[in-house]
Amino acid sequence: MPEDVLAERLLLGIYAYGTYTGIRSVAGGDHGHSEEDIRYVRRRYLTPETAHRIAIEIANATFRVRRASVWGEGSTAVASDSTHFRSWDQNIFTEWHSRYGGRGVLIYWSVEKGSVVIHSQRIDCSASEVHAMVEGAVRHGTEMKVEANYVDTHGQSEIGFGITKLLGFDLLPRIKRINKCKLYRPAAGEPGMWPGLGPAMTRPIRWELIAQQYDQMVKYATAIRTGTASTEAILRRFMKANAAHPTYQAMIELGRAQKTIFLCRYLRSRELQREIEEGLNVIESWNRANSVIYYGKTGELSSNRADAQELSVQCLRIVQASLVYVNTLMIQDLIDDPDTGDILVTAADKRGVTPLFWEHVLPYGEVKLNMTNRLTLSGR
């Protein structure tokens, strides 16, 4: 098969799964490829692993073309959150989600502050979001170096603070009921110190337990970083029956110390509060764009196969990442235009510029594909 023909059929297959309109609907467009041709390429070449590699290349390409004069210096922080995708009730492989009130699965996204997605994964409704957050920050595969991760209230926990500290990046959550949080004392024998924080203070950190289990904690953290074991497997090993394991208790104790440090920073620094809020607003905008792009079959997953669901997730990621890539180039061209750039976009406006917008997207209608028709964009 010629490479140009294969590329076109791959694009059509990615669009079919990324919008969830289906191959049959896409095959009826103006492109000259039959439904059977697209289905063959999907079965033969378009796997979740292939789609994952394509999405990584798009993210790296966006990092390379993005200019600091418009978007600022490269970010080292990502925001993580999940989106609930409903599925048919007859699907025995899905679970009921108590918060969203319906059957389905969760798609966990890790999005850079500049709206570039670096990782996505399908998880069950009952799965811990801590392991999904760690996997996205450690094994995203892009050129970005993650040093901080913004999460909402449900994405933070004491074990999450402990694991992220061992892995070398900061967990920066937005805590809903921060007035109910407790601060752990750094040492024993100082009951009269910090009298203003007396109602929020509790027992001292057990540093001796952390010192005793330090080597074991580093061993588990190394297994996560190198991929020898997944974060989910390690957490499940400790949960429930083995919750009293000394290494697990030491990780929680380390997390309590790290959480206390974070709470003190968060309450003192208005800049940190704004930074976390800004990062989480990016991931909320990303979730809103999902409903616009993933419109086929009313956005409900009809397959009961985990690999098909994962393929849909990765293709949605490709389509949305491509949208951000093209929007980035369009905005840069507009700002560089000597006739309109200085008039339309001022220095103050650049703070609110985002490449994640979709008002110019027409998702409905006939699918047309013309590989010779190119947008006149510089930097691609």
C-alpha positions in Angstrom: 0.0 0.0 0.0 1.4 3.4 -0.9 2.4 5.5 2.1 0.1 8.4 1.1 -2.9 6.1 0.9 -2.1 4.6 4.3 -1.7 8.0 5.8 -5.1 9.1 4.6 -6.9 6.0 5.8 -5.1 6.3 9.2 -6.4 9.9 9.5 -9.9 8.8 8.6 -9.7 6.0 11.2 -8.4 8.4 13.9 -11.2 10.9 13.1 -13.8 8.1 13.3 -12.7 7.0 16.7 -11.7 10.4 18.0 -15.1 11.9 17.3 -16.8 8.5 17.9 -18.9 9.0 14.8 -17.8 5.6 13.5 -16.0 4.3 10.4 -19.3 3.9 8.5 -20.2 7.5 8.9 -16.7 8.7 8.0 -16.5 6.4 5.0 -19.4 8.3 3.4 -17.3 11.5 3.0 -15.5 13.0 0.1 -12.2 11.2 0.1 -12.4 8.1 -2.2 -11.8 5.4 0.5 -14.3 2.7 1.2 -15.5 1.5 4.5 -13.7 -1.8 4.2 -10.4 -0.1 3.3 -10.6 2.1 6.4 -11.6 -0.9 8.6 -8.6 -2.9 7.3 -6.2 -0.2 8.1 -7.7 0.2 11.6 -7.4 -3.5 12.3 -3.9 -3.8 10.8 -2.2 -0.5 11.9 -4.3 1.6 14.2 -3.7 0.2 17.7 -3.8 2.1 21.1 0.0 2.0 21.2 0.3 3.5 17.7 -2.2 6.2 18.6 -0.3 6.9 21.8 2.9 7.4 19.9 1.2 9.8 17.4 -0.2 11.9 20.3 3.3 12.1 21.8 4.7 13.4 18.5 2.0 16.0 18.3 2.8 17.2 21.8 6.5 17.4 21.1 5.8 19.3 17.9 3.7 21.8 19.8 6.5 22.4 22.3 9.0 23.0 19.5 6.9 25.5 17.6 5.6 27.4 20.6 7.4 30.7 21.1 8.3 32.2 24.5 7.4 35.7 23.4 3.8 34.7 23.1 3.3 31.8 25.6 6.1 32.5 28.1 8.9 30.2 29.1 8.3 26.5 29.0 6.2 25.2 31.8 7.2 22.3 34.1 3.7 21.8 35.6 0.7 19.9 34.5 -2.9 19.7 35.7 -4.7 16.4 36.1 -8.3 15.5 36.3 -10.8 12.9 35.1 -13.7 12.9 32.8 -16.7 10.6 33.1 -17.7 8.9 29.9 -21.0 7.1 30.0 -21.6 3.7 28.5 -24.5 1.4 27.8 -26.0 -0.3 30.9 -25.7 -3.7 29.2 -21.9 -3.3 29.3 -20.7 -5.5 32.2 -17.2 -4.1 32.0 -18.3 -0.7 33.2 -19.0 0.5 36.8 -21.4 2.8 38.5 -19.9 6.1 39.5 -21.4 7.5 42.7 -20.4 11.1 42.1 -21.6 11.3 38.4 -24.6 9.0 38.9 -24.2 6.7 36.0 -22.4 3.8 34.4 -19.2 4.3 32.5 -15.4 4.7 32.8 -13.1 7.6 33.7 -10.6 9.1 31.3 -7.8 10.7 33.3 -6.0 13.6 31.5 -2.7 15.3 32.2 -2.6 18.7 30.5 0.3 21.2 30.5 -0.5 24.8 31.5 -0.3 25.7 27.8 -3.2 23.3 27.0 -0.9 20.6 25.6 -2.0 17.1 26.7 0.9 14.9 27.6 -0.9 11.8 28.9 -4.3 10.2 28.9 -5.5 6.9 30.3 -8.7 4.9 30.8 -9.4 3.9 34.4 -12.3 2.3 36.2 -14.7 4.3 38.3 -13.5 2.6 41.4 -9.8 3.1 40.7 -7.7 5.5 42.8 -6.9 8.7 40.9 -3.6 8.9 42.8 -2.0 6.2 40.7 -3.4 7.8 37.5 -1.9 11.1 38.4 1.5 9.5 39.2 1.5 7.5 35.9 0.7 10.6 33.9 3.5 12.6 35.5 6.2 9.9 35.3 5.4 8.0 32.1 4.0 10.6 29.7 6.8 10.0 27.2 7.0 13.6 25.9 9.9 16.1 26.0 8.4 17.9 29.0 9.9 17.5 32.5 7.2 17.5 35.1 8.1 19.2 38.4 4.6 20.0 39.7 1.1 18.6 39.3 -2.1 20.4 40.0 -5.1 18.3 41.1 -8.5 19.0 42.5 -9.6 18.0 46.0 -10.3 14.4 45.1 -6.8 14.0 43.6 -4.9 14.6 46.8 -4.3 12.3 49.7 -1.5 11.7 52.2 -0.2 8.7 50.3 -0.3 10.9 47.2 1.9 13.5 48.9 4.3 10.8 50.0 4.7 9.1 46.6 5.1 12.4 44.7 7.8 13.5 47.2 9.7 10.3 46.6 9.4 10.6 42.8 10.7 14.2 42.9 7.8 16.4 41.9 5.3 18.5 43.9 1.7 17.7 44.4 -0.3 21.0 44.3 -3.9 20.4 45.1 -6.9 22.7 45.5 -8.4 21.5 48.9 -12.1 22.2 49.2 -12.4 22.1 53.0 -9.0 23.4 54.0 -10.3 24.7 57.3 -10.7 21.0 58.4 -7.1 20.1 57.6 -4.7 19.3 60.4 -1.1 20.4 60.7 1.5 18.0 62.1 4.1 19.2 64.4 7.7 18.9 63.3 9.0 17.7 66.7 7.8 16.5 70.1 8.0 18.5 73.2 6.9 21.9 71.8 3.3 22.2 72.9 3.5 26.0 73.5 5.0 26.8 70.1 2.8 28.5 67.4 -0.1 29.3 69.8 -2.1 30.9 67.0 -2.2 27.5 65.2 -3.1 25.6 68.3 -6.6 24.4 67.0 -5.1 23.2 63.8 -2.1 21.4 65.3 -2.0 17.7 66.0 0.6 15.1 66.9 4.3 15.3 65.8 5.6 13.5 62.7 7.1 10.1 63.4 10.5 10.7 61.8 11.9 7.4 63.2 9.4 5.4 61.2 10.4 7.3 58.0 14.1 6.6 58.8 13.5 2.9 59.4 11.6 2.4 56.1 13.6 4.8 54.0 15.4 2.2 51.9 12.1 0.3 51.2 10.3 3.5 50.2 13.1 4.4 47.7 12.9 0.8 46.4 9.2 1.1 45.6 9.6 4.6 44.2 12.4 3.3 41.9 10.1 0.5 40.7 7.5 3.1 39.8 9.9 5.4 38.0 11.6 2.6 36.0 8.3 0.8 35.1 9.2 -2.4 37.0 5.8 -2.1 38.8 2.9 0.2 38.3 1.7 2.7 40.9 -1.7 0.9 41.0 -0.1 -2.5 41.7 1.9 -1.1 44.6 -1.0 0.8 46.1 -3.3 -2.3 45.8 -0.6 -4.3 47.6 -0.8 -2.1 50.6 -4.5 -1.3 50.7 -7.1 -3.0 53.0 -5.4 -6.2 54.3 -1.9 -4.8 54.2 -2.7 -1.2 55.3 -0.7 -1.7 58.5 2.5 -2.5 56.5 5.3 -0.4 58.0 6.5 0.8 54.6 3.0 2.0 53.7 2.7 3.7 57.0 6.0 5.4 56.5 4.9 6.6 53.1 1.7 8.1 54.7 3.9 9.7 57.4 6.1 11.3 54.8 2.9 12.4 53.0 1.7 14.1 56.2 4.9 16.0 56.6 4.8 17.1 52.9 1.1 18.0 53.2 1.8 20.2 56.2 4.5 22.0 54.3 2.2 22.5 51.4 -0.7 23.8 53.5 1.7 26.4 55.1 2.8 27.5 51.6 -0.7 27.6 50.3 -2.1 29.7 53.1 0.8 32.1 53.0 1.2 32.6 49.2 -1.5 34.2 47.2 0.6 33.6 44.0 0.5 29.9 44.7 -3.2 29.9 45.1 -3.6 31.7 41.7 -1.2 29.4 40.1 -3.1 26.3 41.1 -6.4 27.9 40.1 -5.1 28.8 36.7 -3.7 25.3 36.1 -7.1 23.7 37.1 -9.0 26.1 34.8 -6.9 24.7 31.9 -8.0 21.1 32.6 -11.6 22.2 33.0 -11.5 23.9 29.6 -10.0 20.7 28.2 -12.9 18.7 29.6 -15.4 21.1 28.0 -13.7 20.6 24.6 -14.2 16.9 25.0 -17.9 17.2 24.8 -17.6 19.2 21.6 -15.2 16.9 19.8 -16.4 13.6 21.1 -20.0 14.0 19.9 -20.8 10.7 18.2 -23.4 8.3 19.7 -24.1 11.1 22.2 -20.7 10.6 23.7 -21.5 7.2 25.2 -19.1 4.3 24.8 -20.8 1.5 23.0 -18.0 -1.1 23.1 -17.4 -3.5 26.0 -13.8 -4.1 25.1 -11.2 -2.3 27.0 -8.8 -2.0 24.0 -11.5 -0.4 21.9 -12.3 2.1 24.6 -8.6 2.9 25.0 -8.2 3.4 21.3 -11.1 5.9 21.3 -9.4 7.8 24.2 -6.1 8.0 22.4 -7.8 9.1 19.1 -9.7 11.8 20.9 -6.4 12.9 22.4 -4.9 13.1 18.9 -7.8 15.2 17.5 -7.8 17.6 20.4 -4.0 17.9 20.5 -4.0 18.6 16.7 -6.6 21.4 17.4 -4.2 22.9 20.0 -1.3 22.6 17.6 -3.0 24.4 14.7 -4.5 27.0 17.0 -1.0 27.7 18.4 0.4 28.4 14.9 -2.7 30.5 14.0 -2.3 32.8 17.1 1.4 33.2 16.5 0.8 34.2 12.9 -1.8 36.7 14.0 0.5 38.3 16.6 3.4 38.4 14.1 1.3 40.2 11.5 2.8 43.7 11.3 -0.5 45.2 10.2 -2.7 43.7 12.9 -0.6 42.1 15.6 0.2 45.2 17.7 -3.3 46.5 17.3 -5.2 43.3 18.2 -3.0 41.8 20.9 -1.4 43.9 23.6 1.0 42.7 26.3 -1.8 42.5 28.7 -3.9 40.5 26.3 -1.2 37.9 26.0 -1.8 36.8 29.5 -5.2 35.5 28.6 -4.4 34.0 25.2 -5.1 30.3 25.0 -4.7 27.8 22.1 -7.7 25.8 23.4 -10.7 27.2 21.6 -13.1 25.5 19.2 -15.6 28.2 18.0 -14.1 27.8 14.5 -14.6 24.0 14.4 -17.5 22.5 12.5 -17.8 18.9 13.7 -21.0 18.0 11.9 -21.5 17.4 8.2 -19.6 15.6 5.5 -16.0 14.4 6.1 -13.7 15.9 3.4 -10.0 15.0 3.1 -7.6 16.8 0.8 -4.0 16.3 1.6 -2.9 18.9 -1.0 -4.8 21.7 0.6 -2.7 23.3 3.3 -3.1 26.1 5.8 -0.7 29.0 5.2 0.9 28.8 8.7 4.5 29.5 9.5 6.6 27.3 11.8 5.0 24.0 10.9 
